[in-house]
Amino acid sequence: MTATAPLAPAGDLLVHTPRREVAPGTEFSFTVKLAANPAAVLTGLELLFPGFTASGPATPRPAGGWEIRGRLSRPGFHALQVTACDGARRLTGSDYFLGRDPVPVATEHEAGYYVFLGCGDYALIFGRETHALANWTLAQWKELVTWMGANGMNRLWTLVNGYTLAYPSRRYPQLRDRHARNVSDNFLRELIDHAHGCGVKVYLMLTTDGHARDFSRLHPEAARQDESGRPGEQFGLALEHPLTRRYIFDVLDEVLELYPNADGVAVHPTESDPDRFNPESVAAYRSETGRDLRAEPKPARQAWHNLAFARFMGEFAARCHRHNPALDLVMANCWWQDDHVAINHATLPPAMRIAVWHYAWEDETAKPWPIYRWVETFGPSRLLYLPTSQSYLYPTDPTQVMTRHVGTDRLVSTAAILGVRHTMYFAGWDILPEAARILDAALVRHPTAALAAAPSPDLLPRLYADYLGTRAALLAAGR
């Protein structure tokens, strides 16, 4: 298999099974049939199924196809490819099984979901003001958190601001999300207590100078301006404007007063271009450098924006710790910070960890992604990974499901090879079906890279060039 021919649980040959989740060591069976004609006679069956041991030869079924019986050797995600002949044609199919961990499952790594309690930027992406999760009740959230604790998912990040405020703000009542259940019921504090009883820690995710739609409409003077004086993209704010700073700190103070039992704060910098030419920003740059911000080349401006935001994070962290010295602090990186990792390392508070996003949606080969730069400078122990591009939401098209699973395994393995084992999945506005969540947990605990006694960087290109062959080789070496 190559990167240009991704595995997919579909094709000329289909796998039929009464259960996809099996206990390692327990015998199970599945059948392989021709998709277009299940009763067709197939010959020359070949199976590439790393981690699977057949109990005996495949058996032709009277109704067509073949039955295969055997066992999985270990827990985790197990992909397979099967080929057979239908007359003169050589046909192919692929699918997967999941080796279930014993339950309850403990995990040594941080793993969980990042969700929106309110609008977030859902309106920007889909053109609709709200989504199902915003209306979830406390009982629904408790059910999810209980499930997470029982299945080794021990972190929940909850976005409490953004385009709107998803909590009952007293300082900005006009910015409250009118669709968010947490505004009317204010259940988050009780949910956090429940999560602690399940072994799950809850972080408050806060946008800062980006995605501030309603606030920028209320205070257009604080909105980020481009070189022509027009508002910037995605409702960004000018970090140097006093109203922006007051707003960010007001929201921080409010949520930490409402939810003092939160375990940490995760910060989302602006996702759009941070370039800003507001009078306050131009004046601040001239005061610091003696130069005109508008005359500077793009790299110089970006470097200054990184420095300004990292210094602001120092103030932000100090304010967090005045509320609760034990709060864990995380900053999610954005694309404009990836070329200035050294500035962030030198300026960010030493206690602040970095959650590195993966935004390379269509990559089909291994590349020196930004996580390499962040690991080299910050060290793996200070990082988390968000493999968003492949794990983003959950495809239902069967030709995409396997691509999602294999892609997520490759990305989690990328992080594991570099020593980063903490993984957060972006769920946003859509909690996945239980079968997908079980698989998410398994991919964190058992990435392919963990099969290697000492995973090296050359493993990753092999996983992209020949996923199944590489898994087979690693399993054979580990026997």
C-alpha positions as CSV (number, residue, x, y, z in Angstrom):
1,M,0.0,0.0,0.0
2,T,1.2,3.5,-0.8
3,A,0.2,7.0,0.3
4,T,-1.5,7.5,-3.1
5,A,-3.7,4.5,-2.5
6,P,-5.0,5.0,1.0
7,L,-6.7,2.1,2.9
8,A,-10.4,2.3,2.9
9,P,-13.1,-0.1,4.3
10,A,-14.6,-0.5,0.9
11,G,-13.6,-1.8,-2.6
12,D,-14.3,-4.7,-4.8
13,L,-14.1,-7.0,-1.8
14,L,-16.0,-6.3,1.4
15,V,-15.4,-7.6,4.9
16,H,-18.6,-8.8,6.8
17,T,-18.4,-9.2,10.5
18,P,-20.9,-9.3,13.4
19,R,-18.5,-7.3,15.6
20,R,-15.6,-5.0,14.9
21,E,-14.3,-4.8,18.5
22,V,-12.8,-8.0,19.8
23,A,-10.8,-8.9,22.9
24,P,-7.2,-9.8,22.0
25,G,-6.6,-13.6,22.3
26,T,-10.3,-14.3,21.7
27,E,-11.2,-16.1,18.5
28,F,-13.5,-14.3,16.1
29,S,-14.5,-14.7,12.5
30,F,-15.2,-12.5,9.5
31,T,-16.2,-13.2,5.8
32,V,-14.8,-11.7,2.6
33,K,-17.2,-11.4,-0.3
34,L,-17.4,-9.7,-3.7
35,A,-19.3,-6.4,-3.2
36,A,-21.1,-6.6,-6.6
37,N,-22.0,-10.3,-6.2
38,P,-21.8,-11.7,-2.7
39,A,-22.5,-15.2,-4.0
40,A,-19.6,-15.2,-6.4
41,V,-16.8,-17.8,-6.1
42,L,-13.5,-16.3,-5.1
43,T,-10.1,-18.0,-5.5
44,G,-6.5,-17.2,-4.5
45,L,-7.4,-15.5,-1.3
46,E,-4.5,-13.5,0.3
47,L,-4.7,-11.7,3.6
48,L,-2.3,-9.0,4.9
49,F,-3.5,-8.4,8.5
50,P,-0.6,-7.4,10.9
51,G,-1.3,-8.6,14.4
52,F,-3.8,-11.3,13.4
53,T,-3.1,-15.0,13.6
54,A,-5.4,-17.3,11.7
55,S,-6.8,-20.4,13.5
56,G,-6.6,-22.4,10.3
57,P,-7.1,-22.1,6.5
58,A,-9.8,-19.8,5.2
59,T,-13.0,-21.7,4.5
60,P,-15.1,-21.2,1.3
61,R,-18.7,-20.5,2.2
62,P,-21.6,-22.2,0.4
63,A,-23.3,-18.8,0.0
64,G,-20.2,-17.3,-1.5
65,G,-17.0,-15.7,-0.3
66,W,-14.6,-17.0,2.4
67,E,-14.7,-17.3,6.2
68,I,-11.6,-16.5,8.2
69,R,-11.1,-17.3,11.9
70,G,-8.3,-16.2,14.2
71,R,-7.2,-13.9,17.0
72,L,-5.6,-10.5,17.5
73,S,-2.3,-10.5,19.4
74,R,-2.7,-7.2,21.1
75,P,-5.1,-4.2,21.7
76,G,-5.3,-1.3,19.4
77,F,-6.2,-0.4,15.8
78,H,-5.6,-3.3,13.3
79,A,-6.0,-2.6,9.6
80,L,-6.2,-5.4,7.0
81,Q,-6.0,-5.8,3.2
82,V,-7.5,-8.8,1.4
83,T,-7.1,-9.8,-2.2
84,A,-8.7,-12.6,-4.3
85,C,-9.6,-13.5,-7.8
86,D,-12.9,-13.5,-9.5
87,G,-12.2,-15.3,-12.7
88,A,-9.4,-13.3,-14.4
89,R,-9.6,-10.2,-12.2
90,R,-7.5,-9.6,-9.1
91,L,-9.7,-7.8,-6.6
92,T,-8.9,-5.9,-3.4
93,G,-10.6,-4.8,-0.2
94,S,-9.6,-3.4,3.2
95,D,-11.1,-2.9,6.6
96,Y,-10.1,-2.8,10.3
97,F,-10.8,-4.3,13.7
98,L,-10.2,-2.9,17.1
99,G,-8.5,-4.9,19.9
100,R,-10.3,-3.7,23.0
101,D,-8.4,-3.0,26.1
102,P,-9.8,-4.5,29.3
103,V,-12.1,-2.0,31.1
104,P,-11.9,0.0,33.1
105,V,-8.8,1.4,31.4
106,A,-6.2,3.6,33.0
107,T,-4.0,5.8,30.9
108,E,-0.7,7.4,31.6
109,H,-1.1,10.0,28.9
110,E,-3.4,13.0,28.6
111,A,-6.1,12.3,26.1
112,G,-9.5,13.8,25.5
113,Y,-11.7,16.2,23.6
114,Y,-11.9,19.9,22.9
115,V,-15.5,21.0,22.7
116,F,-17.6,24.2,22.2
117,L,-20.1,25.1,24.9
118,G,-21.4,27.9,22.7
119,C,-21.1,29.1,19.1
120,G,-17.3,29.1,18.9
121,D,-16.6,29.8,15.2
122,Y,-19.3,27.4,14.0
123,A,-21.2,30.3,12.4
124,L,-18.1,31.2,10.3
125,I,-17.7,27.6,9.0
126,F,-21.3,26.5,8.5
127,G,-23.2,29.8,8.3
128,R,-25.5,28.7,11.2
129,E,-25.6,30.3,14.6
130,T,-25.5,27.3,16.8
131,H,-25.1,23.5,17.0
132,A,-26.3,20.5,19.0
133,L,-23.6,20.5,21.7
134,A,-24.5,24.1,22.7
135,N,-27.9,22.8,23.8
136,W,-26.6,19.8,25.6
137,T,-27.9,19.4,29.2
138,L,-25.8,18.8,32.2
139,A,-27.1,15.2,32.2
140,Q,-25.7,14.7,28.6
141,W,-22.4,16.2,29.5
142,K,-22.2,14.0,32.6
143,E,-22.9,10.9,30.5
144,L,-20.0,11.8,28.2
145,V,-17.6,12.6,31.0
146,T,-18.5,9.3,32.8
147,W,-17.8,7.4,29.6
148,M,-14.5,9.2,29.1
149,G,-13.3,8.4,32.6
150,A,-14.2,4.7,32.1
151,N,-12.4,4.5,28.8
152,G,-9.1,6.3,29.4
153,M,-10.0,9.8,28.2
154,N,-9.0,12.0,31.0
155,R,-9.2,15.6,29.7
156,L,-12.1,17.8,28.6
157,W,-11.4,21.3,27.2
158,T,-14.5,23.5,27.0
159,L,-14.5,26.7,24.9
160,V,-16.4,29.3,27.0
161,N,-16.0,32.3,24.7
162,G,-15.3,33.1,21.1
163,Y,-17.9,34.7,18.8
164,T,-20.1,34.8,21.9
165,L,-19.8,34.1,25.6
166,A,-21.0,30.7,26.6
167,Y,-21.5,31.5,30.2
168,P,-23.8,34.0,32.1
169,S,-21.5,37.0,31.9
170,R,-22.4,39.9,34.1
171,R,-19.8,42.3,32.7
172,Y,-20.9,41.7,29.1
173,P,-24.5,40.5,29.2
174,Q,-25.1,41.6,25.6
175,L,-22.5,39.1,24.5
176,R,-24.1,36.1,26.1
177,D,-24.8,33.2,23.7
178,R,-28.5,33.0,23.5
179,H,-28.4,29.4,22.3
180,A,-26.0,28.0,24.9
181,R,-27.4,25.9,27.7
182,N,-24.6,26.8,30.0
183,V,-25.7,30.5,29.8
184,S,-29.2,29.7,31.1
185,D,-28.3,26.7,33.4
186,N,-24.7,27.6,34.3
187,F,-23.9,23.9,34.9
188,L,-20.2,23.9,34.1
189,R,-19.1,24.1,37.8
190,E,-21.2,21.1,38.7
191,L,-19.9,19.3,35.6
192,I,-16.3,19.9,36.6
193,D,-17.0,18.4,40.1
194,H,-18.6,15.4,38.4
195,A,-15.6,15.0,36.0
196,H,-13.2,15.0,38.9
197,G,-15.1,12.0,40.4
198,C,-14.5,10.2,37.0
199,G,-10.8,11.0,36.8
200,V,-11.3,13.7,34.2
201,K,-9.7,17.1,34.4
202,V,-11.5,20.1,32.8
203,Y,-9.8,23.0,31.2
204,L,-11.4,26.3,30.3
205,M,-10.5,27.2,26.7
206,L,-10.3,30.9,26.0
207,T,-9.9,32.7,22.7
208,T,-8.0,36.0,23.1
209,D,-7.5,38.5,20.3
210,G,-9.3,36.4,17.6
211,H,-12.8,35.1,16.9
212,A,-14.2,38.0,18.9
213,R,-17.2,38.6,16.6
214,D,-19.8,40.1,19.0
215,F,-17.2,42.1,21.0
216,S,-15.7,43.6,17.8
217,R,-19.2,44.6,16.7
218,L,-19.8,46.2,20.1
219,H,-16.4,48.0,20.1
220,P,-15.3,48.4,16.5
221,E,-12.5,50.7,17.6
222,A,-10.8,47.7,19.1
223,A,-11.1,45.6,15.9
224,R,-7.9,44.7,14.1
225,Q,-7.3,47.0,11.2
226,D,-5.4,46.2,8.0
227,E,-3.1,48.7,6.2
228,S,-6.2,50.4,4.6
229,G,-7.9,50.8,7.9
230,R,-10.5,48.1,7.2
231,P,-11.4,45.4,9.8
232,G,-9.2,42.3,9.5
233,E,-10.4,38.8,9.1
234,Q,-12.2,36.5,11.5
235,F,-13.1,39.3,13.9
236,G,-9.6,39.8,15.2
237,L,-8.8,42.4,17.9
238,A,-5.8,44.8,18.2
239,L,-3.9,43.4,21.2
240,E,-2.5,46.9,21.9
241,H,-5.9,48.5,22.3
242,P,-6.9,49.0,25.9
243,L,-10.4,47.7,25.3
244,T,-9.1,44.5,24.0
245,R,-6.9,43.9,27.0
246,R,-9.7,44.8,29.4
247,Y,-12.1,42.4,27.6
248,I,-9.7,39.5,27.6
249,F,-8.9,39.9,31.3
250,D,-12.6,40.6,32.2
251,V,-13.6,37.3,30.6
252,L,-10.7,35.5,32.3
253,D,-11.6,36.9,35.7
254,E,-15.3,36.0,35.2
255,V,-14.8,32.4,34.2
256,L,-12.3,31.7,37.0
257,E,-14.6,33.2,39.5
258,L,-17.6,31.2,38.2
259,Y,-15.6,28.0,37.8
260,P,-12.8,28.0,40.4
261,N,-12.7,24.2,40.4
262,A,-11.3,24.2,36.8
263,D,-8.0,22.3,36.5
264,G,-6.4,24.5,33.8
265,V,-6.8,27.2,31.2
266,A,-6.0,26.7,27.6
267,V,-5.5,29.7,25.4
268,H,-6.2,30.1,21.7
269,P,-4.3,32.9,20.0
270,T,-5.8,34.6,17.0
271,E,-6.2,32.2,14.1
272,S,-6.1,34.8,11.4
273,D,-3.2,36.9,10.3
274,P,-2.1,38.9,13.4
275,D,-1.0,41.9,11.3
276,R,-2.6,45.0,12.6
277,F,-2.1,48.7,11.9
278,N,-4.3,50.3,14.5
279,P,-2.9,53.6,15.9
280,E,-2.2,51.9,19.2
281,S,-0.3,49.1,17.6
282,V,1.7,51.5,15.3
283,A,2.5,53.7,18.3
284,A,3.6,50.7,20.4
285,Y,6.0,49.5,17.7
286,R,7.5,52.9,17.2
287,S,8.0,53.3,21.0
288,E,9.8,50.0,21.2
289,T,11.9,50.1,18.0
290,G,11.9,53.7,16.7
291,R,10.6,52.4,13.4
292,D,7.4,52.6,11.4
293,L,5.4,49.3,11.6
294,R,3.8,50.0,8.2
295,A,7.3,50.2,6.5
296,E,8.5,46.9,8.0
297,P,8.7,43.7,5.9
298,K,6.3,40.9,6.8
299,P,8.8,38.7,8.7
300,A,9.7,41.6,11.0
301,R,6.1,42.3,11.7
302,Q,5.3,38.7,12.4
303,A,8.3,38.5,14.8
304,W,7.0,41.4,16.7
305,H,3.5,40.0,16.8
306,N,4.9,36.8,18.3
307,L,6.9,38.8,20.9
308,A,3.9,40.9,21.8
309,F,1.6,38.0,22.2
310,A,4.1,36.0,24.2
311,R,4.6,38.9,26.6
312,F,0.9,39.3,26.9
313,M,0.8,35.6,27.9
314,G,3.1,36.4,30.8
315,E,0.5,38.9,32.1
316,F,-2.3,36.4,31.4
317,A,-0.5,33.6,33.2
318,A,0.2,35.8,36.3
319,R,-3.5,36.8,36.4
320,C,-4.5,33.1,36.2
321,H,-2.3,32.2,39.1
322,R,-3.6,35.0,41.2
323,H,-6.9,33.2,41.0
324,N,-5.4,29.7,41.5
325,P,-1.7,29.0,41.7
326,A,-2.3,25.4,40.8
327,L,-3.8,26.1,37.4
328,D,-2.2,24.3,34.5
329,L,-1.7,26.6,31.5
330,V,-1.6,25.7,27.9
331,M,-1.2,27.8,24.8
332,A,-2.4,26.3,21.5
333,N,-0.1,27.4,18.7
334,C,-1.3,29.0,15.5
335,W,0.4,29.0,12.1
336,W,1.9,32.5,12.4
337,Q,3.9,31.3,15.5
338,D,5.5,28.3,13.8
339,D,8.3,30.3,12.2
340,H,9.1,32.1,15.5
341,V,9.4,29.2,18.0
342,A,12.6,30.6,19.5
343,I,10.8,33.9,20.4
344,N,8.0,32.1,22.1
345,H,10.5,29.9,24.0
346,A,12.4,32.9,25.2
347,T,9.3,34.9,26.2
348,L,6.4,32.7,27.2
349,P,6.1,31.8,30.9
350,P,8.2,28.7,31.6
351,A,5.2,26.9,33.2
352,M,3.1,27.3,30.0
353,R,2.8,24.2,27.9
354,I,2.2,24.2,24.1
355,A,-0.6,22.3,22.3
356,V,0.6,21.9,18.7
357,W,-2.1,21.7,16.0
358,H,-1.7,19.8,12.8
359,Y,-3.3,21.7,10.0
360,A,-1.8,19.9,7.0
361,W,-5.1,18.5,5.7
362,E,-4.0,16.7,2.5
363,D,-0.5,15.5,3.2
364,E,0.2,12.1,1.7
365,T,3.9,11.9,2.7
366,A,5.9,12.5,5.9
367,K,7.1,16.1,6.1
368,P,9.0,18.2,8.7
369,W,5.8,19.5,10.2
370,P,5.8,22.3,12.8
371,I,5.8,19.8,15.7
372,Y,9.4,19.1,14.9
373,R,10.4,22.7,15.5
374,W,8.4,23.0,18.8
375,V,9.8,19.7,20.1
376,E,13.4,20.7,19.2
377,T,13.0,24.0,21.1
378,F,10.6,23.3,23.9
379,G,11.3,19.6,24.5
380,P,8.6,16.9,24.3
381,S,7.5,17.0,27.9
382,R,6.2,20.5,27.4
383,L,4.0,19.7,24.5
384,L,0.6,18.2,23.6
385,Y,-0.6,17.3,20.1
386,L,-3.8,18.0,18.3
387,P,-3.9,15.8,15.1
388,T,-6.7,17.8,13.7
389,S,-6.4,17.3,10.0
390,Q,-7.1,13.6,9.9
391,S,-9.1,13.2,13.1
392,Y,-11.3,16.2,12.4
393,L,-14.9,15.3,13.1
394,Y,-15.7,11.8,11.8
395,P,-16.4,10.8,8.2
396,T,-19.3,8.5,7.5
397,D,-18.4,7.8,3.9
398,P,-16.9,4.3,4.1
399,T,-14.2,5.2,1.6
400,Q,-13.0,7.9,4.1
401,V,-13.3,6.1,7.4
402,M,-10.1,4.0,7.0
403,T,-8.2,7.1,5.7
404,R,-9.3,8.9,8.9
405,H,-8.1,6.1,11.2
406,V,-4.8,5.4,9.4
407,G,-4.1,9.1,9.1
408,T,-4.7,9.7,12.8
409,D,-2.4,6.8,13.7
410,R,0.3,8.2,11.5
411,L,0.0,11.6,13.2
412,V,-0.2,10.3,16.7
413,S,2.8,8.1,15.8
414,T,4.6,11.2,14.6
415,A,4.2,12.8,18.0
416,A,5.2,9.5,19.8
417,I,8.4,9.2,17.8
418,L,9.3,12.7,19.0
419,G,8.4,11.8,22.6
420,V,5.0,13.6,22.7
421,R,2.3,11.3,24.1
422,H,-0.4,13.8,25.2
423,T,-3.1,14.0,22.6
424,M,-6.3,16.1,22.4
425,Y,-8.9,15.6,19.7
426,F,-10.8,18.5,18.3
427,A,-14.5,17.7,18.5
428,G,-15.9,21.3,18.5
429,W,-19.6,20.9,17.8
430,D,-19.9,17.2,17.2
431,I,-19.3,14.4,19.8
432,L,-18.4,11.2,17.9
433,P,-20.3,7.9,18.1
434,E,-19.0,5.6,20.9
435,A,-17.3,3.3,18.5
436,A,-15.2,6.2,17.1
437,R,-14.4,7.4,20.6
438,I,-13.2,4.0,21.7
439,L,-10.9,4.0,18.6
440,D,-9.7,7.5,19.5
441,A,-8.6,6.3,22.9
442,A,-7.0,3.2,21.4
443,L,-5.0,5.2,18.9
444,V,-3.6,7.4,21.7
445,R,-2.6,4.3,23.9
446,H,-1.4,2.1,21.0
447,P,0.0,4.1,18.1
448,T,2.0,2.1,15.6
449,A,5.2,3.9,16.8
450,A,4.7,2.3,20.2
451,L,5.4,-1.1,18.6
452,A,9.0,-0.2,18.1
453,A,11.4,-0.8,21.0
454,A,13.1,2.5,20.2
455,P,11.2,4.4,17.5
456,S,13.4,6.4,15.2
457,P,12.5,9.3,12.7
458,D,12.9,6.9,9.7
459,L,9.9,5.0,10.9
460,L,7.5,7.8,9.8
461,P,8.3,7.8,6.1
462,R,7.8,4.1,6.1
463,L,4.4,4.4,7.7
464,Y,3.4,6.7,4.9
465,A,5.0,4.6,2.1
466,D,3.8,1.2,3.3
467,Y,1.5,1.3,6.3
468,L,0.6,-2.4,6.6
469,G,4.0,-3.6,5.7
470,T,5.6,-1.4,8.3
471,R,3.2,-2.6,11.0
472,A,3.9,-6.2,10.0
473,A,7.7,-5.7,10.3
474,L,7.4,-4.0,13.7
475,L,5.2,-6.8,15.0
476,A,7.6,-9.4,13.7
477,A,10.6,-7.7,15.3
478,G,8.8,-7.5,18.6
479,R,8.1,-11.2,18.9
